[in-house]
Amino acid sequence: MIYALIAIGFVMITKSSNVFNIAQGHFVMLGGYLGYTFLVITGFPLWLSILCMIGVAAIMGLIIERLLLRPLIGQPIISIIMMTIALATIIEGMATLIVGGTI
């Protein structure tokens, strides 16, 4: 079920923007960390954790789209792909800094 949702996310983004988003997998990782944080660390109930995850993910998605991806409309496709690679690297680096290199 989770793999199907991830695949649907890949297809929706690729079909709507004609760009394969390299950072999509990193967003899934970020969602997992958010879920763990809200459910285990803060002790929220499951329904509240899911609502918080959706809220934080929506806000982050809006910020990333408005500040990083929207200015690239009309640019060569390689610049958009490079931005998604950079975004993936930034998300991975931030997750490593916050969570740690080993679990």
KAKA-V957263 format. One record per residue. N is the residue number from 0. RES is the residue in three letters. SS is DSSP state (~ for helix, > for strand, _ for the rest). PSI is psi as a letter, one per 30 degrees, with the letter a starting at -180 (* if undefined). OMEGA is omega in radians with two decimals (none if undefined). Layout:
# KAKA-V957263
n = (N;N)
res = (RES;RES)
ss = (SS;SS)
psi = (PSI;PSI)
omega = (OMEGA;OMEGA)
This chain:
# KAKA-V957263
n = (0;1;2;3;4;5;6;7;8;9;10;11;12;13;14;15;16;17;18;19;20;21;22;23;24;25;26;27;28;29;30;31;32;33;34;35;36;37;38;39;40;41;42;43;44;45;46;47;48;49;50;51;52;53;54;55;56;57;58;59;60;61;62;63;64;65;66;67;68;69;70;71;72;73;74;75;76;77;78;79;80;81;82;83;84;85;86;87;88;89;90;91;92;93;94;95;96;97;98;99;100;101;102)
res = (MET;ILE;TYR;ALA;LEU;ILE;ALA;ILE;GLY;PHE;VAL;MET;ILE;THR;LYS;SER;SER;ASN;VAL;PHE;ASN;ILE;ALA;GLN;GLY;HIS;PHE;VAL;MET;LEU;GLY;GLY;TYR;LEU;GLY;TYR;THR;PHE;LEU;VAL;ILE;THR;GLY;PHE;PRO;LEU;TRP;LEU;SER;ILE;LEU;CYS;MET;ILE;GLY;VAL;ALA;ALA;ILE;MET;GLY;LEU;ILE;ILE;GLU;ARG;LEU;LEU;LEU;ARG;PRO;LEU;ILE;GLY;GLN;PRO;ILE;ILE;SER;ILE;ILE;MET;MET;THR;ILE;ALA;LEU;ALA;THR;ILE;ILE;GLU;GLY;MET;ALA;THR;LEU;ILE;VAL;GLY;GLY;THR;ILE)
ss = (_;~;~;~;~;~;~;~;~;~;~;~;~;~;~;~;~;_;_;_;_;_;_;~;~;~;~;~;~;~;~;~;~;~;~;~;~;~;~;~;~;_;_;_;_;~;~;~;~;~;~;~;~;~;~;~;~;~;~;~;~;~;~;~;~;~;~;~;~;~;~;~;_;_;_;_;~;~;~;~;~;~;~;~;~;~;~;~;~;~;~;~;~;~;~;~;~;~;~;_;_;_;_)
psi = (e;e;e;e;e;e;e;e;e;e;e;e;e;e;e;f;f;g;k;j;j;f;f;e;e;e;e;e;e;e;e;e;e;e;e;e;e;e;e;e;e;f;g;l;l;e;e;e;e;e;e;e;e;e;e;e;e;e;e;e;e;e;e;e;e;e;e;e;e;e;f;g;k;f;l;k;e;e;e;e;e;e;e;e;e;e;e;e;e;e;e;e;e;e;e;e;e;e;e;l;f;k;*)
omega = (-3.13;3.12;3.11;3.11;3.10;3.13;3.09;3.09;3.08;-3.09;-3.12;-3.12;-3.13;-3.12;-3.09;-3.07;-3.08;3.11;3.05;-3.08;-3.13;-3.07;-3.08;3.12;3.12;3.05;3.08;3.09;3.13;3.08;3.08;3.10;3.09;3.12;3.11;-3.12;-3.09;-3.06;-3.01;-3.02;-3.13;3.11;3.10;2.99;-3.04;-3.09;3.13;3.08;3.13;3.11;3.12;3.10;-3.14;-3.14;-3.14;3.14;3.12;3.13;3.12;3.11;3.12;3.14;-3.13;-3.13;-3.09;-3.03;-3.01;-3.00;-3.11;3.10;-3.12;3.11;-3.14;3.12;3.08;-3.07;-3.13;3.13;3.10;3.11;3.11;3.10;3.12;3.06;3.11;3.12;3.10;3.14;3.13;-3.14;3.13;3.12;3.12;3.11;3.11;3.11;-3.06;-3.05;-3.10;-3.08;3.13;3.14;none)
